[in-house]
């Protein structure tokens, strides 16, 4: 990305102030690692992971100005491309060096397609960190990209390890792909491509995620955020189940479920996520 393009994507001081107010954070005095961790946790707590635009007939526009308007101006959330795209713009304005990374989300033992997920590489205090505010239940704090041991986090134990493949020669052993596998409590989450990309590079896969009947984002509505006790609260609906379900998941994994009517669901969006809707998203 050339300097003029990156400068055009950096929010104004007014937009930065509004963004920080949106997540309930103060402007950091320096672009350090501790400050980065506080910003990440504040973002996760304030801005929900949601795919409501898909089911409201709203376009998902991968441009920094549009992402800021949605997250800050309209006080909405989004999914990975939107949340990490917007957060990248904020971090750059605060003085961090940020790169966009592509990842392939694991579905069982196999990773999904390229550009399946967007995460961030952020430099702070001379260290490269993996930052992700767009993956639902995941690390609450930045992870060191150069660390191959266990990394403790309030969400669990995470590891970042080189991805390996069997060599094509048929000889014993494995070779490295250059990618990195990110695991939470031993379960693979996504395979990370360490090369930097532009936001526009994610547009084709984003379009597929928002339109294809094979995408899990088109199959159900979801709106979710962590709770102060270490659990999560989620609103979700599908045509098959009928109505909107309010799910409360405790830190130990136990879950309660409540089926809501339309008025109660609209109220739940306002109460739990600060999202004011004039109609419910239509699940497929």
HUHURA-V247802 format. One record per run of one state. SS is the DSSP state (h for helix, s for strand, l for the rest). FROM is the first residue (numbers start at 0). TO is the last residue. If there is no record, write none. Layout:
[[SS	FROM	TO] [SS	FROM	TO]]
//
This chain:
[[l	0	1] [h	2	7] [l	8	11] [h	12	22] [l	23	31] [h	32	45] [l	46	47] [s	48	49] [l	50	50] [h	51	55] [l	56	62] [h	63	72] [l	73	76] [s	77	77] [l	78	78] [h	79	92] [l	93	95] [s	96	106] [l	107	108] [s	109	110] [l	111	115] [s	116	123] [l	124	125] [s	126	130] [l	131	141] [s	142	143] [l	144	149] [s	150	152] [l	153	154] [s	155	165] [l	166	172] [s	173	183] [l	184	185] [s	186	196] [l	197	197] [h	198	210] [l	211	214] [h	215	218] [l	219	219] [s	220	225] [l	226	230] [s	231	236] [l	237	242] [s	243	248] [l	249	253] [s	254	259] [l	260	260] [h	261	272] [l	273	283]]
//
